[in-house]
Amino acid sequence: MYKGGPIVLRNLFLTIGLLFLVGSAHAQSVPNSKIIVVDFDRVSRESLVGKDIAAQTQSFRVDLEGRARAVQQELSTEEEELAKQRSIISQDAFNERVRAFQQKAQQRQAELQQIDRQSGQAMQQANLEVQRSLRPIVREIMEAKGANMVLDKALVSHHASGLDVTTEVIEKLDETMPSFDVSLPKTASATSN
């Protein structure tokens, strides 16, 4: 048998009533949501600037891989020559040449890694510049559509037709930023002495 009495019930009803009042006041202060959806991955892939940056990056990667192979070939050749000298020079002289070779190999690897880090930083900078150009475009489209929220299509499983404005974003980005010169490092320094 329930022993709370009328006071407990009155407090319970009062609490429930307050929750409804707070909930309805909160609901009145929140504006209606009007959403647009943008496929930012598609913008990156299909926009002129996205294609330009991707082409520059691909060209750089191919060049860097070529330089890495050239460094590896150079070091392999030196290592073979060093192995041939083992029996014709003193142990001390051989050990000194081995240390010098190892130091050179480490230096070349560090140079390649530094170039790779610099390329990553250059790509981040390029992406920031594209994002800076995208913000006003997306804001303009939001205002034109009366939207107050933008969702990345990657986060949306389903949406009504007419909400996706990706094509319009790409067209406007192509007009305002058709290309961008990515400040990629020179890879030739990786093989210098």
Stockholm file with secondary structure:
# STOCKHOLM 1.0

chainA/1-193         MYKGGPIVLRNLFLTIGLLFLVGSAHAQSVPNSKIIVVDFDRVSRESLVGKDIAAQTQSFRVDLEGRARAVQQELSTEEEELAKQRSIISQDAFNERVRAFQQKAQQRQAELQQIDRQSGQAMQQANLEVQRSLRPIVREIMEAKGANMVLDKALVSHHASGLDVTTEVIEKLDETMPSFDVSLPKTASATSN
#=GR chainA/1-193 SS CCCCHHHHHHHHHHHHHHHHHHHHHHHHHSCCCCEEEECHHHHHHHSHHHHHHHHHHHHHHHHHHHHHHHHHHHHHHHHHHHHHHTTTSCHHHHHHHHHHHHHHHHHHHHHHHHHHHHHHHHHHHHHHHHHHHHHHHHHHHHHHHTCSEEEEGGGCSCCCTTCBCHHHHHHHHHHHCSCCCCCCCCSGGGGCC
#=GC SS_cons         CCCCHHHHHHHHHHHHHHHHHHHHHHHHHSCCCCEEEECHHHHHHHSHHHHHHHHHHHHHHHHHHHHHHHHHHHHHHHHHHHHHHTTTSCHHHHHHHHHHHHHHHHHHHHHHHHHHHHHHHHHHHHHHHHHHHHHHHHHHHHHHHTCSEEEEGGGCSCCCTTCBCHHHHHHHHHHHCSCCCCCCCCSGGGGCC
//
